[in-house]
Amino acid sequence: MEITRVSKTNHYEEIASQLRRLIADGKLNVGDALPSTKTMSEQFGVGRSTMREALSALKAMGLIEIRQGGGCKVIRREPADAVTYELQSLRMNRETLIELLEARQALEVSNASIAAAKRTDEDLAAFEKLMLEMERSVGDEAEGERTDVLFHRMLAQATHNKIMLRLFESIAVQLERAIRDVRRVEIYANHAVAGQLYREHHALYEAIAAGDAELAAGCMKEHLQHVARILMKYV
């Protein structure tokens, strides 16, 4: 397999790009098994975690299958239609997406502040349980998506304000679609990003548990700005 050692550490995008070219050029054919993660990490001159991130990126594109117990196999020469459609849908609705992000920040920063002031012991117990699930879900696409969406819905519920909850639910469908799109094309392809988002959620939880409304609002604003920066790379 013709590869070039990467020049930057933790540069999984360069590795994924090289492997994608090999697949597109037919040097890796559908059905071919890739070398082991250990072998490829040595060939590229990177750590195994970086190599796994590159493979996860190819999996998110629908190009390879990562089999349980190890081993990867090429399953498609071009990115899957579903991923292509998700990227196109984000680009085609750029104005709507920007408005959604603006509305989300206005609403959820307020939700965080109110929840910090009004959360109950039952709310905190539910958040504590969810944080453990979120920590375990880092790197798990389906669970990561489920727990992220649930966190933001629980936050709205913790405001104990029926109007705020209804406002949140009114944009929940579009919000969840945006989260799902960006997770599939970016966040799940990068374990480091998923880990950082978990830490941001945990900081939010700690601010709410401490009853610090100002800190909770600041943590939410920082978190949503991070997500927005990722999303806007695709529009």
C-alpha positions as CSV (number, residue, x, y, z in Angstrom):
1,M,0.0,0.0,0.0
2,E,1.5,3.3,-1.1
3,I,1.4,5.8,1.7
4,T,3.3,8.8,2.9
5,R,4.3,9.4,6.5
6,V,2.4,12.4,7.8
7,S,4.3,15.5,8.8
8,K,2.1,16.6,11.7
9,T,1.2,14.8,14.8
10,N,-2.4,13.9,15.4
11,H,-3.3,14.9,11.8
12,Y,-5.9,12.3,11.2
13,E,-7.4,14.3,8.3
14,E,-4.2,13.8,6.2
15,I,-4.3,10.0,6.8
16,A,-7.9,9.7,6.0
17,S,-7.3,11.7,2.8
18,Q,-4.5,9.4,1.7
19,L,-6.6,6.3,2.3
20,R,-9.6,7.8,0.5
21,R,-7.4,8.5,-2.5
22,L,-6.1,4.9,-2.5
23,I,-9.7,3.7,-2.5
24,A,-10.9,6.1,-5.2
25,D,-7.9,5.2,-7.4
26,G,-8.6,1.5,-7.1
27,K,-5.4,0.8,-5.3
28,L,-7.6,-0.5,-2.5
29,N,-10.6,-2.3,-3.9
30,V,-14.1,-3.0,-2.4
31,G,-13.7,-6.2,-0.3
32,D,-10.0,-5.6,0.5
33,A,-8.9,-5.8,4.1
34,L,-6.8,-2.9,5.4
35,P,-3.6,-3.7,7.4
36,S,-4.0,-3.8,11.2
37,T,-4.2,-0.5,13.1
38,K,-0.8,-1.2,14.6
39,T,0.8,-1.7,11.2
40,M,-0.8,1.4,9.6
41,S,0.1,3.6,12.6
42,E,3.7,2.5,12.2
43,Q,3.6,3.1,8.4
44,F,2.1,6.6,8.8
45,G,4.3,7.4,11.8
46,V,1.5,8.3,14.2
47,G,0.0,6.9,17.3
48,R,-2.8,4.3,17.3
49,S,-5.4,6.8,18.6
50,T,-4.7,9.1,15.6
51,M,-5.0,6.1,13.3
52,R,-8.3,5.1,14.8
53,E,-9.6,8.6,14.3
54,A,-8.7,8.4,10.6
55,L,-10.4,5.1,10.2
56,S,-13.5,6.4,12.0
57,A,-13.6,9.3,9.5
58,L,-13.6,6.8,6.6
59,K,-16.3,4.8,8.4
60,A,-18.4,8.0,8.7
61,M,-18.1,8.5,5.0
62,G,-19.3,5.0,4.4
63,L,-16.1,3.8,2.8
64,I,-15.0,1.1,5.2
65,E,-16.4,-1.3,7.7
66,I,-14.8,-1.6,11.1
67,R,-15.5,-5.1,12.2
68,Q,-16.0,-6.1,15.8
69,G,-12.8,-7.6,17.2
70,G,-10.6,-5.5,14.9
71,G,-10.0,-5.3,11.2
72,C,-11.3,-3.0,8.5
73,K,-12.7,-3.8,5.1
74,V,-13.3,-1.5,2.1
75,I,-17.1,-1.5,1.3
76,R,-17.5,1.5,-1.1
77,R,-15.3,3.5,-3.5
78,E,-17.3,6.8,-3.1
79,P,-18.7,8.3,0.1
80,A,-22.2,7.0,1.0
81,D,-25.1,8.9,-0.4
82,A,-26.5,9.5,3.1
83,V,-23.4,11.5,4.2
84,T,-23.3,13.4,0.9
85,Y,-26.9,14.3,1.3
86,E,-26.4,15.5,4.8
87,L,-23.6,17.8,3.8
88,Q,-25.6,19.1,0.8
89,S,-28.6,19.7,3.0
90,L,-26.6,21.8,5.4
91,R,-25.1,23.9,2.5
92,M,-28.5,24.4,0.8
93,N,-30.0,25.7,4.0
94,R,-27.2,27.9,5.2
95,E,-29.5,30.9,6.1
96,T,-31.9,28.6,8.0
97,L,-29.0,26.9,9.8
98,I,-27.5,30.3,10.9
99,E,-30.9,31.4,12.2
100,L,-31.4,28.1,14.1
101,L,-28.0,28.5,15.7
102,E,-28.8,32.0,16.8
103,A,-32.2,31.0,18.2
104,R,-30.6,28.0,19.9
105,Q,-28.0,30.2,21.6
106,A,-30.5,32.7,22.8
107,L,-32.8,30.1,24.2
108,E,-30.3,27.6,25.7
109,V,-28.0,30.2,27.4
110,S,-31.2,31.4,29.2
111,N,-32.2,27.8,29.9
112,A,-28.8,27.1,31.5
113,S,-29.1,30.2,33.7
114,I,-32.6,29.5,34.8
115,A,-31.9,25.8,35.4
116,A,-29.0,26.6,37.7
117,A,-31.3,28.7,39.8
118,K,-34.3,26.4,39.8
119,R,-33.0,22.8,39.5
120,T,-34.2,20.3,42.1
121,D,-32.5,17.4,43.8
122,E,-34.3,15.1,41.4
123,D,-33.0,17.1,38.4
124,L,-29.4,16.8,39.7
125,A,-29.8,13.1,40.3
126,A,-31.0,12.6,36.7
127,F,-28.1,14.8,35.3
128,E,-25.6,12.8,37.4
129,K,-26.8,9.5,35.9
130,L,-26.8,11.0,32.4
131,M,-23.2,12.3,32.8
132,L,-22.1,8.7,33.5
133,E,-23.9,7.5,30.3
134,M,-22.3,10.4,28.3
135,E,-18.8,9.5,29.5
136,R,-19.3,5.9,28.5
137,S,-20.8,6.9,25.1
138,V,-17.7,8.8,23.9
139,G,-16.9,7.1,20.6
140,D,-20.3,5.4,20.3
141,E,-22.3,7.1,17.5
142,A,-25.8,6.1,18.5
143,E,-25.4,6.5,22.3
144,G,-23.4,9.8,21.9
145,E,-26.2,11.3,19.8
146,R,-28.9,10.1,22.2
147,T,-27.3,11.4,25.3
148,D,-26.4,14.7,23.8
149,V,-30.0,15.4,22.7
150,L,-31.3,14.2,26.1
151,F,-29.0,16.5,28.0
152,H,-30.3,19.6,26.3
153,R,-34.0,18.4,26.7
154,M,-33.4,17.7,30.4
155,L,-31.9,21.2,30.8
156,A,-35.0,22.7,29.4
157,Q,-37.1,20.6,31.8
158,A,-34.9,21.7,34.7
159,T,-36.0,25.4,34.1
160,H,-39.4,24.3,35.5
161,N,-40.8,26.9,33.1
162,K,-43.5,25.6,30.7
163,I,-43.0,28.4,28.2
164,M,-39.2,27.8,28.0
165,L,-39.8,24.1,27.6
166,R,-42.4,24.7,24.8
167,L,-40.0,27.1,23.0
168,F,-37.3,24.4,23.2
169,E,-39.6,21.7,21.9
170,S,-40.7,24.0,19.0
171,I,-37.2,23.9,17.6
172,A,-36.2,20.5,18.8
173,V,-36.8,18.7,15.5
174,Q,-34.6,21.0,13.5
175,L,-32.1,21.2,16.4
176,E,-31.7,17.4,16.6
177,R,-31.3,17.2,12.8
178,A,-28.5,19.7,12.9
179,I,-26.8,17.8,15.8
180,R,-27.2,14.5,14.0
181,D,-25.8,15.9,10.7
182,V,-22.7,17.4,12.3
183,R,-22.1,14.3,14.5
184,R,-22.1,12.0,11.5
185,V,-19.7,14.0,9.4
186,E,-17.4,15.4,11.9
187,I,-17.8,14.7,15.6
188,Y,-17.9,10.9,15.5
189,A,-15.0,11.0,13.1
190,N,-12.8,12.6,15.8
191,H,-12.6,11.0,19.2
192,A,-10.9,14.1,20.6
193,V,-13.8,16.3,19.6
194,A,-16.3,14.0,21.2
195,G,-14.2,14.0,24.4
196,Q,-14.1,17.8,24.4
197,L,-17.9,18.0,24.0
198,Y,-18.3,15.6,26.9
199,R,-16.1,17.9,29.1
200,E,-18.2,20.9,28.1
201,H,-21.4,19.1,29.1
202,H,-19.8,18.1,32.4
203,A,-18.7,21.7,33.1
204,L,-22.3,22.8,32.4
205,Y,-23.6,20.1,34.8
206,E,-21.2,21.2,37.5
207,A,-22.3,24.9,37.2
208,I,-25.9,23.9,37.4
209,A,-25.2,21.7,40.4
210,A,-23.4,24.6,42.1
211,G,-26.4,26.8,41.4
212,D,-24.2,29.3,39.6
213,A,-26.4,30.9,37.0
214,E,-23.8,33.2,35.5
215,L,-21.2,30.3,35.1
216,A,-23.9,28.0,33.6
217,A,-24.8,30.6,31.0
218,G,-21.1,31.1,30.1
219,C,-20.5,27.4,29.8
220,M,-23.5,27.0,27.5
221,K,-22.5,29.9,25.4
222,E,-19.0,28.5,25.0
223,H,-20.3,25.0,24.2
224,L,-22.7,26.2,21.6
225,Q,-20.1,28.4,19.9
226,H,-17.9,25.4,19.7
227,V,-20.6,23.3,18.0
228,A,-21.5,26.2,15.7
229,R,-17.8,26.5,14.6
230,I,-17.9,22.8,13.6
231,L,-21.2,23.1,11.8
232,M,-20.2,26.2,9.8
233,K,-17.2,24.5,8.2
234,Y,-19.8,22.6,6.1
235,V,-21.9,25.5,4.9
